[in-house]
Amino acid sequence: MAAAARVLHEQGVERTTLADIAQAADVPVGNVYYYFKTKDELIQAALSEHSAHLDQLTARLEQMTDPRARLKALIETWIEQRDLAARRGCPTGTLAVELDKRTEGDLDAEAGALIRRLLDWASGQFRELGLPDPDDLALTLVAGYQGMSLMANALRDPGIMSREGDRLLRWVDTLQPPDRNPSPRTR
């Protein structure tokens, strides 16, 4: 499954064959055919791998007690992946875009559901901070990540991930909940 996720990210959905996956996993091609009868089953395995990675990441982040620190650690994780993003873009985002171009199947919806899970997790962090419009803030954060991944990939510049990631870190620091007990106005 890890080899499927990696090769699909490196080569794209249309250019990847079951034989490519077998070679990357260092197993006979017959083994791949035994477990994955179709390319869609292989893509499903890659989506499962991305899902497991997201689960591991958010579980690790949940060990932190402060939601702001969790959000910043997420951004720092994205920055650490700058070289990969510059070469191939976001693994889940690029897969979602590629799958959307296919006429058969509904795997694009499954990729979108995976991105939705990230949005929901981020929204929960903003909500825990007591910020208004947590869903919109989550969308801004994830869109920022997708945008910086796309630009780093298109321009082959990992520095974009660093600069835009730093901008997102500063943005998260500026977000404050509304003052619940404003001082009375003086006349």
N, C-alpha and C positions, 0 to 999 in steps of 0.2 A: 504494500500500500504506500509506503514511504517512497519507493522508487517510482511508482505511478504518479504520485503528486509532484515529485521533483522533475521527472521527464516531461510531463504535461506542461509544467511551468516553463521549462527550458525550450521545448520545441513547439508547443501549442497543441491544441486538440486535433486539428486536421492532419498535422504532419507526424503525429505520434502513432506508432504501431505497437501491437502486442509484443512483437519481437524486440522493439526498442526497450520496452519495459523489462523483458526477460534479461536482456544484456545488462541493463543498469542494476538489476537485482541479483545478477550473477547466478541465474537459475536457467535450466533448460526451458525453451519456449513452450514446450508441452505442459510444463507446470503452470505457466501463466494461462494457457488455454483451458486447463483443467479448472482453475478457480474463476476465471473471467471469460465467459463465452462471447461477450461482445465488448465493443469499445465503450458503450454506455455503462456496462458493469465496471469497467476499469475507471471511468470517470467518477462513478459513484464511490469507488474505493478511495480515489483521490479526495473527493469531497469529505468522506469520513475521516481521512487523515487531517485535512484542514480543520474539521470540527474538533477532533481530539486535541490538536495543537491549541485551538482557541480555548478549549476547556482547561488544558494544562496552564495556559497563560493566565486566564482569569482566576483560576484556583490559587496560583502563586501570588497574584496581586491581592486577592482577598485576604491573604495572611497579614497584610498591612492594615493598621487600624484606622488610618485617615483616608477618606475617599479622594481628597485632593492629591495626596501622595500616590494613591493607586493610579489616578489619571496620568500623573506626571511619569510614573514608572512605565505605563503603557506607551507614552510618547517616546520615552528613552529607549524602549525596546524597538520601536519603529526606527529611531535614529541609528541604532546599532545594526540594523539590517540595510543600511544605506547602499552598500556595495551590491547586494542582491537586487535591491529595487532599481538601481541604475542599470543593471544588466537585463532584468526581466520584468520589472514592475511588481506590484503587489500580487502575491500568488493567488489569493482568493478573488481579488478584483479583476485580474486579467482573465481568470477562468470564467468568471461571471459574464464578462463582455464576450468572450469567445463563444460560450454556450448560447448566449442570446442570438447569435447569428445563425445558429443551426435551425433547420426547419422541423426536425423531428425531436420528439421527447420533451420532457419538462425539467431537465436537469438544470436549466437556467434558473428556474424558480427555487430549486434546492440551493444553488449558489447564493441567490438573493436572500434566502432564509438564513444562511450562515452570516451574511453581512448584517441582517436584521438582528441576529443574536448579539453581535458586537454593539450595534446601536442601542439595544435594550440594556446591555450591561453598562455602557457609558451613561445612558440616561439615568440609571439607578444611582450612579455615583454623583451626578449633578443633583439629583433629587435628595440624596442623603446630605449634601452640602446645603440644602435649603434654598437652592437657586430657582428662580422662576423659569418657566419654559425649558425644563430639563430635556425634553425630546428634541427641541430645536438646538440646544447646546450640543447634544450628542451628534446630531446631524452635522453641525459645523465642524466638530472635532473629526469625525470619520471622513467627511468630505475633504477636510484639510489633509488628512493622511492620504486619501486616494489621489488627490491632486498633486501632492508633493511626490508620490510614487510615480505617477504618470509623467510628470515633468522631469524627474530624475532619470527615468527610463528613456524618454524621448530625446533628451539632451545628453544622455550618458554622463551625467554629472551627479555623483553621490553627494557632493557638497550641498545640493538643493535640499536633500533630506536633512542635513545638519542645520542649515539656516532656517528652513521652514519648521523643522522640529523645535528649534530654539524659540521661534516665534510662538508656536503653540504652547510651549512651556510657560512663556511669559504671559500669554493670554489666560491660561488656567489660573495663574497667580493673581490676575486682576479681578477675577470673578468673586463677587461678594454677595451674600444674601441680603435682601432688602432689610432695612432697619425696622425691626418689629415694634420698637418702642421709641418713636421719634420724640425728641424733646419738644415741650410746648413752645409755640411761637411767642416771641415777645413783640409787643407793639411799641 
